[in-house]
């Protein structure tokens, strides 16, 4: 048992489910179980908050476009790697 009253195996199981919970991919029974666990387990709640924040930052970043100069430099690098692979 850990200091917060849950076994490490329990927490590992819930931390795995958090990804699906954040994406609304769990049925209501599993969602309820995850909510109860998060209410009782501070360390898992902190990890949930971190995952939620990362997901929000990534989602926000995906709506921004890279500057044209950066996009062109990336294209040039991709082409160079493709040529190296083809010739290698």
N, C-alpha and C positions, 0 to 999 in steps of 0.2 A: 504494500500500500504506500502511496505517496503521501506527502504532507497535507494534501487537500482531500484525503479520504477516498480517492479513486485509484484503482490499480493502473500501472503504466500501460497495461494491455487495453484497459477500457479507454484511457485517454487516446492511445494510438488509434483505436477504432473510430472514436469520435472525430479526431483530427482528420482522418481519411474522409469521413462523411461530410466534413465542413465544406469541402470543395463542391460537392454535389448540393449541399444545402444552400450555398451562395448562388448557385446556378439554377435554383428551384427545380432540381431533378430528383427530389425525394418525395415519397408519398407522405401523407399527413401524419401517419403514425411515426415514421422515422423523423420527420421534422419536429414533432413534439418531443421525441426522445432527445434529439440534439439540443433543443431549447432548454429542456430540463437540465441536461448535463452542463450546458454553458452557464445556466443560472447558479449551479452549485460549484463549478470548478473555475476559479480565477485564472489559473495558468492557461487553460484551454480557451477561455474568453479572450485573453490577451492575444493568443495566436489567431483566433477568429477575427478579432479587430484588425490585426496586421494583414491577414489574407484579404479582408474586405477592402482595406485601404489600398493595397497593391492592385487589386482588381479594378478599383475605381480609377486609379492613376493610369493603369494600362488602357482602360476604356477611353479615358479622356485623351490620352496620347494618340490613340488610333484615329482620332478625328482630325488631327493636325497633319498638314502636309509638309514634307521635307522641302527645304529651299531647292530651287532648280539646280544650282551649282552642286549641291550635295548629291542630288539624284543622278546627275551626269557623272560625277566621280565614282559613284557606286556602280553605275552601268559599265564604265570603263574597266573597273576592277573585276567585275563579273566576266566581262569578255576576255580579259587577260587570263583569268583562271581557266575559263573554258578552253582557250587556245592551249594553255599548258597541259591540261588534261588530255586534249585531243592529240597533241604532239607527243605526250609522254608515253 
